[in-house]
């Protein structure tokens, strides 16, 4: 498994690279944001499975690098930083980071998080190809269309660009319209964590979805419980999909 380590401190990078190598990772070290972005450009080499991104880089802020990474590929990004405040965590996750690890960290935990995000995207960041997923009917919810294989969303035929987590959140709700999802369940399935601080991030993503889709009533807040998607008109999940059992 190839891993891109973005770290400006050579001593830290060398120590971490040695640990990762012992666990089967082929580590490529980038010392700044430009090197990281150059390494992620498509080439003949095997794609990276994960990016470990330090935020304190010499040429540009790690948050900026994360945003630029998201514009060129979908490789999972784990931010590794000493910034432990909740605002920084939320900002990083909103930019498209898949996880956020605060220094100092336990090496075992870091390895577990690397394996967790790589399992969710086993082809090294490439988006699933429609032919590989097989024919699948889009989810039609009134004017909203959600295409799971291509991760495309449109409203009234007009494409709406969403971040990875925004799409994952919408797809989760859209596959079971009318079902109330508990906040803890959404956080577990979309963010793959039980960290309590993710609750605020969930609220931010819900607000962002409502704004981007320009349909505030599409996602209903169930006070004290969670959220559910209210399909406008008669739009529902295609009949070929078996109905799912309500969230517990």
TORKOL-4160 file (C-alpha; in steps of 0.2 Angstrom, whole numbers, padded with zeros to 4 digits, m for minus):
248
<pt num="1" X="0000" Y="0000" Z="0000"/>
<pt num="2" X="0007" Y="0017" Z="m0005"/>
<pt num="3" X="0006" Y="0031" Z="0007"/>
<pt num="4" X="0010" Y="0050" Z="0004"/>
<pt num="5" X="0018" Y="0058" Z="0020"/>
<pt num="6" X="0017" Y="0077" Z="0019"/>
<pt num="7" X="0029" Y="0083" Z="0033"/>
<pt num="8" X="0042" Y="0096" Z="0033"/>
<pt num="9" X="0052" Y="0090" Z="0048"/>
<pt num="10" X="0064" Y="0077" Z="0041"/>
<pt num="11" X="0067" Y="0069" Z="0058"/>
<pt num="12" X="0048" Y="0066" Z="0062"/>
<pt num="13" X="0046" Y="0060" Z="0044"/>
<pt num="14" X="0060" Y="0048" Z="0045"/>
<pt num="15" X="0054" Y="0040" Z="0062"/>
<pt num="16" X="0036" Y="0039" Z="0056"/>
<pt num="17" X="0041" Y="0032" Z="0039"/>
<pt num="18" X="0051" Y="0018" Z="0048"/>
<pt num="19" X="0036" Y="0013" Z="0058"/>
<pt num="20" X="0025" Y="0013" Z="0043"/>
<pt num="21" X="0037" Y="0003" Z="0032"/>
<pt num="22" X="0038" Y="m0010" Z="0046"/>
<pt num="23" X="0019" Y="m0012" Z="0044"/>
<pt num="24" X="0020" Y="m0014" Z="0025"/>
<pt num="25" X="0018" Y="0003" Z="0018"/>
<pt num="26" X="0028" Y="0010" Z="0004"/>
<pt num="27" X="0030" Y="0028" Z="0010"/>
<pt num="28" X="0033" Y="0043" Z="m0001"/>
<pt num="29" X="0039" Y="0059" Z="0008"/>
<pt num="30" X="0034" Y="0076" Z="0003"/>
<pt num="31" X="0041" Y="0091" Z="0012"/>
<pt num="32" X="0029" Y="0104" Z="0007"/>
<pt num="33" X="0012" Y="0107" Z="m0001"/>
<pt num="34" X="0019" Y="0109" Z="m0019"/>
<pt num="35" X="0028" Y="0092" Z="m0018"/>
<pt num="36" X="0013" Y="0084" Z="m0011"/>
<pt num="37" X="0002" Y="0090" Z="m0025"/>
<pt num="38" X="0015" Y="0085" Z="m0038"/>
<pt num="39" X="0016" Y="0068" Z="m0031"/>
<pt num="40" X="m0003" Y="0066" Z="m0032"/>
<pt num="41" X="m0004" Y="0070" Z="m0051"/>
<pt num="42" X="m0009" Y="0055" Z="m0061"/>
<pt num="43" X="0005" Y="0045" Z="m0068"/>
<pt num="44" X="0010" Y="0027" Z="m0071"/>
<pt num="45" X="0014" Y="0023" Z="m0053"/>
<pt num="46" X="0002" Y="0014" Z="m0042"/>
<pt num="47" X="m0010" Y="0027" Z="m0034"/>
<pt num="48" X="m0009" Y="0032" Z="m0016"/>
<pt num="49" X="m0021" Y="0024" Z="m0003"/>
<pt num="50" X="m0019" Y="0037" Z="0010"/>
<pt num="51" X="m0012" Y="0055" Z="0012"/>
<pt num="52" X="m0005" Y="0059" Z="0030"/>
<pt num="53" X="m0005" Y="0078" Z="0029"/>
<pt num="54" X="0004" Y="0089" Z="0042"/>
<pt num="55" X="m0004" Y="0107" Z="0043"/>
<pt num="56" X="0012" Y="0117" Z="0047"/>
<pt num="57" X="0020" Y="0117" Z="0030"/>
<pt num="58" X="0033" Y="0129" Z="0025"/>
<pt num="59" X="0026" Y="0135" Z="0008"/>
<pt num="60" X="0007" Y="0135" Z="0012"/>
<pt num="61" X="m0006" Y="0130" Z="0026"/>
<pt num="62" X="m0011" Y="0112" Z="0026"/>
<pt num="63" X="m0029" Y="0117" Z="0025"/>
<pt num="64" X="m0026" Y="0125" Z="0008"/>
<pt num="65" X="m0016" Y="0110" Z="0003"/>
<pt num="66" X="m0031" Y="0099" Z="0008"/>
<pt num="67" X="m0043" Y="0109" Z="m0002"/>
<pt num="68" X="m0032" Y="0108" Z="m0017"/>
<pt num="69" X="m0030" Y="0089" Z="m0015"/>
<pt num="70" X="m0049" Y="0088" Z="m0016"/>
<pt num="71" X="m0049" Y="0097" Z="m0033"/>
<pt num="72" X="m0038" Y="0084" Z="m0041"/>
<pt num="73" X="m0041" Y="0067" Z="m0033"/>
<pt num="74" X="m0052" Y="0058" Z="m0020"/>
<pt num="75" X="m0037" Y="0050" Z="m0011"/>
<pt num="76" X="m0042" Y="0049" Z="0008"/>
<pt num="77" X="m0033" Y="0062" Z="0018"/>
<pt num="78" X="m0029" Y="0061" Z="0037"/>
<pt num="79" X="m0023" Y="0077" Z="0044"/>
<pt num="80" X="m0010" Y="0075" Z="0057"/>
<pt num="81" X="m0007" Y="0091" Z="0068"/>
<pt num="82" X="m0004" Y="0098" Z="0085"/>
<pt num="83" X="m0019" Y="0109" Z="0082"/>
<pt num="84" X="m0032" Y="0101" Z="0094"/>
<pt num="85" X="m0045" Y="0115" Z="0095"/>
<pt num="86" X="m0063" Y="0110" Z="0089"/>
<pt num="87" X="m0064" Y="0124" Z="0076"/>
<pt num="88" X="m0048" Y="0117" Z="0067"/>
<pt num="89" X="m0055" Y="0100" Z="0067"/>
<pt num="90" X="m0072" Y="0105" Z="0059"/>
<pt num="91" X="m0063" Y="0116" Z="0047"/>
<pt num="92" X="m0052" Y="0102" Z="0041"/>
<pt num="93" X="m0066" Y="0090" Z="0039"/>
<pt num="94" X="m0077" Y="0102" Z="0030"/>
<pt num="95" X="m0062" Y="0104" Z="0017"/>
<pt num="96" X="m0063" Y="0086" Z="0013"/>
<pt num="97" X="m0052" Y="0078" Z="0026"/>
<pt num="98" X="m0057" Y="0060" Z="0030"/>
<pt num="99" X="m0050" Y="0060" Z="0048"/>
<pt num="100" X="m0040" Y="0071" Z="0060"/>
<pt num="101" X="m0027" Y="0065" Z="0072"/>
<pt num="102" X="m0019" Y="0076" Z="0085"/>
<pt num="103" X="m0001" Y="0075" Z="0090"/>
<pt num="104" X="0005" Y="0067" Z="0101"/>
<pt num="105" X="m0004" Y="0052" Z="0095"/>
<pt num="106" X="m0003" Y="0033" Z="0098"/>
<pt num="107" X="0005" Y="0024" Z="0083"/>
<pt num="108" X="m0007" Y="0010" Z="0085"/>
<pt num="109" X="m0022" Y="0022" Z="0084"/>
<pt num="110" X="m0014" Y="0030" Z="0068"/>
<pt num="111" X="m0012" Y="0014" Z="0060"/>
<pt num="112" X="m0030" Y="0009" Z="0064"/>
<pt num="113" X="m0036" Y="0025" Z="0056"/>
<pt num="114" X="m0025" Y="0023" Z="0041"/>
<pt num="115" X="m0033" Y="0006" Z="0038"/>
<pt num="116" X="m0050" Y="0012" Z="0041"/>
<pt num="117" X="m0050" Y="0026" Z="0028"/>
<pt num="118" X="m0041" Y="0015" Z="0015"/>
<pt num="119" X="m0054" Y="0001" Z="0017"/>
<pt num="120" X="m0068" Y="0014" Z="0013"/>
<pt num="121" X="m0058" Y="0018" Z="m0003"/>
<pt num="122" X="m0048" Y="0003" Z="m0008"/>
<pt num="123" X="m0043" Y="0008" Z="m0026"/>
<pt num="124" X="m0032" Y="0022" Z="m0020"/>
<pt num="125" X="m0043" Y="0037" Z="m0021"/>
<pt num="126" X="m0051" Y="0033" Z="m0038"/>
<pt num="127" X="m0069" Y="0036" Z="m0039"/>
<pt num="128" X="m0080" Y="0020" Z="m0043"/>
<pt num="129" X="m0082" Y="0018" Z="m0062"/>
<pt num="130" X="m0100" Y="0015" Z="m0068"/>
<pt num="131" X="m0096" Y="m0001" Z="m0077"/>
<pt num="132" X="m0088" Y="m0008" Z="m0062"/>
<pt num="133" X="m0103" Y="m0005" Z="m0051"/>
<pt num="134" X="m0115" Y="m0012" Z="m0064"/>
<pt num="135" X="m0131" Y="m0004" Z="m0070"/>
<pt num="136" X="m0140" Y="0005" Z="m0055"/>
<pt num="137" X="m0155" Y="0016" Z="m0056"/>
<pt num="138" X="m0153" Y="0034" Z="m0049"/>
<pt num="139" X="m0162" Y="0039" Z="m0034"/>
<pt num="140" X="m0175" Y="0052" Z="m0039"/>
<pt num="141" X="m0182" Y="0062" Z="m0025"/>
<pt num="142" X="m0194" Y="0075" Z="m0034"/>
<pt num="143" X="m0182" Y="0087" Z="m0043"/>
<pt num="144" X="m0167" Y="0079" Z="m0035"/>
<pt num="145" X="m0157" Y="0065" Z="m0043"/>
<pt num="146" X="m0143" Y="0056" Z="m0034"/>
<pt num="147" X="m0132" Y="0044" Z="m0045"/>
<pt num="148" X="m0123" Y="0033" Z="m0033"/>
<pt num="149" X="m0110" Y="0025" Z="m0045"/>
<pt num="150" X="m0104" Y="0042" Z="m0052"/>
<pt num="151" X="m0107" Y="0051" Z="m0036"/>
<pt num="152" X="m0117" Y="0065" Z="m0046"/>
<pt num="153" X="m0131" Y="0075" Z="m0039"/>
<pt num="154" X="m0143" Y="0086" Z="m0049"/>
<pt num="155" X="m0158" Y="0097" Z="m0046"/>
<pt num="156" X="m0170" Y="0100" Z="m0060"/>
<pt num="157" X="m0157" Y="0093" Z="m0072"/>
<pt num="158" X="m0143" Y="0105" Z="m0066"/>
<pt num="159" X="m0128" Y="0097" Z="m0058"/>
<pt num="160" X="m0124" Y="0102" Z="m0040"/>
<pt num="161" X="m0106" Y="0100" Z="m0034"/>
<pt num="162" X="m0104" Y="0092" Z="m0017"/>
<pt num="163" X="m0090" Y="0088" Z="m0006"/>
<pt num="164" X="m0086" Y="0069" Z="m0003"/>
<pt num="165" X="m0094" Y="0070" Z="0014"/>
<pt num="166" X="m0109" Y="0080" Z="0008"/>
<pt num="167" X="m0113" Y="0067" Z="m0005"/>
<pt num="168" X="m0110" Y="0052" Z="0007"/>
<pt num="169" X="m0122" Y="0061" Z="0019"/>
<pt num="170" X="m0136" Y="0064" Z="0006"/>
<pt num="171" X="m0134" Y="0047" Z="m0001"/>
<pt num="172" X="m0136" Y="0039" Z="0016"/>
<pt num="173" X="m0152" Y="0048" Z="0019"/>
<pt num="174" X="m0159" Y="0047" Z="0001"/>
<pt num="175" X="m0158" Y="0028" Z="0000"/>
<pt num="176" X="m0171" Y="0027" Z="0014"/>
<pt num="177" X="m0182" Y="0042" Z="0013"/>
<pt num="178" X="m0194" Y="0045" Z="0027"/>
<pt num="179" X="m0183" Y="0035" Z="0039"/>
<pt num="180" X="m0176" Y="0045" Z="0054"/>
<pt num="181" X="m0157" Y="0043" Z="0056"/>
<pt num="182" X="m0150" Y="0046" Z="0073"/>
<pt num="183" X="m0136" Y="0058" Z="0074"/>
<pt num="184" X="m0125" Y="0044" Z="0081"/>
<pt num="185" X="m0129" Y="0033" Z="0067"/>
<pt num="186" X="m0125" Y="0046" Z="0054"/>
<pt num="187" X="m0109" Y="0050" Z="0062"/>
<pt num="188" X="m0104" Y="0032" Z="0063"/>
<pt num="189" X="m0109" Y="0028" Z="0045"/>
<pt num="190" X="m0102" Y="0044" Z="0036"/>
<pt num="191" X="m0087" Y="0049" Z="0047"/>
<pt num="192" X="m0084" Y="0031" Z="0054"/>
<pt num="193" X="m0081" Y="0038" Z="0071"/>
<pt num="194" X="m0090" Y="0040" Z="0087"/>
<pt num="195" X="m0081" Y="0056" Z="0092"/>
<pt num="196" X="m0094" Y="0068" Z="0100"/>
<pt num="197" X="m0086" Y="0083" Z="0092"/>
<pt num="198" X="m0092" Y="0077" Z="0075"/>
<pt num="199" X="m0109" Y="0082" Z="0080"/>
<pt num="200" X="m0106" Y="0100" Z="0075"/>
<pt num="201" X="m0098" Y="0095" Z="0059"/>
<pt num="202" X="m0114" Y="0085" Z="0055"/>
<pt num="203" X="m0124" Y="0101" Z="0058"/>
<pt num="204" X="m0113" Y="0111" Z="0046"/>
<pt num="205" X="m0114" Y="0098" Z="0032"/>
<pt num="206" X="m0133" Y="0097" Z="0034"/>
<pt num="207" X="m0134" Y="0116" Z="0032"/>
<pt num="208" X="m0123" Y="0116" Z="0018"/>
<pt num="209" X="m0133" Y="0103" Z="0009"/>
<pt num="210" X="m0149" Y="0113" Z="0011"/>
<pt num="211" X="m0141" Y="0128" Z="0004"/>
<pt num="212" X="m0133" Y="0120" Z="m0011"/>
<pt num="213" X="m0148" Y="0110" Z="m0016"/>
<pt num="214" X="m0159" Y="0126" Z="m0012"/>
<pt num="215" X="m0172" Y="0115" Z="m0004"/>
<pt num="216" X="m0172" Y="0118" Z="0015"/>
<pt num="217" X="m0186" Y="0107" Z="0018"/>
<pt num="218" X="m0178" Y="0092" Z="0009"/>
<pt num="219" X="m0169" Y="0087" Z="0025"/>
<pt num="220" X="m0180" Y="0088" Z="0041"/>
<pt num="221" X="m0173" Y="0089" Z="0058"/>
<pt num="222" X="m0181" Y="0078" Z="0071"/>
<pt num="223" X="m0178" Y="0087" Z="0087"/>
<pt num="224" X="m0168" Y="0077" Z="0100"/>
<pt num="225" X="m0166" Y="0062" Z="0088"/>
<pt num="226" X="m0158" Y="0066" Z="0071"/>
<pt num="227" X="m0163" Y="0069" Z="0053"/>
<pt num="228" X="m0173" Y="0062" Z="0039"/>
<pt num="229" X="m0175" Y="0065" Z="0020"/>
<pt num="230" X="m0193" Y="0070" Z="0015"/>
<pt num="231" X="m0195" Y="0066" Z="m0003"/>
<pt num="232" X="m0205" Y="0080" Z="m0012"/>
<pt num="233" X="m0220" Y="0075" Z="m0021"/>
<pt num="234" X="m0221" Y="0057" Z="m0026"/>
<pt num="235" X="m0202" Y="0054" Z="m0029"/>
<pt num="236" X="m0196" Y="0039" Z="m0019"/>
<pt num="237" X="m0182" Y="0026" Z="m0020"/>
<pt num="238" X="m0184" Y="0015" Z="m0036"/>
<pt num="239" X="m0195" Y="0000" Z="m0033"/>
<pt num="240" X="m0181" Y="m0011" Z="m0038"/>
<pt num="241" X="m0173" Y="m0007" Z="m0021"/>
<pt num="242" X="m0179" Y="m0017" Z="m0006"/>
<pt num="243" X="m0186" Y="m0007" Z="0008"/>
<pt num="244" X="m0174" Y="m0005" Z="0022"/>
<pt num="245" X="m0179" Y="m0007" Z="0040"/>
<pt num="246" X="m0180" Y="0009" Z="0051"/>
<pt num="247" X="m0165" Y="0015" Z="0060"/>
<pt num="248" X="m0165" Y="0008" Z="0078"/>
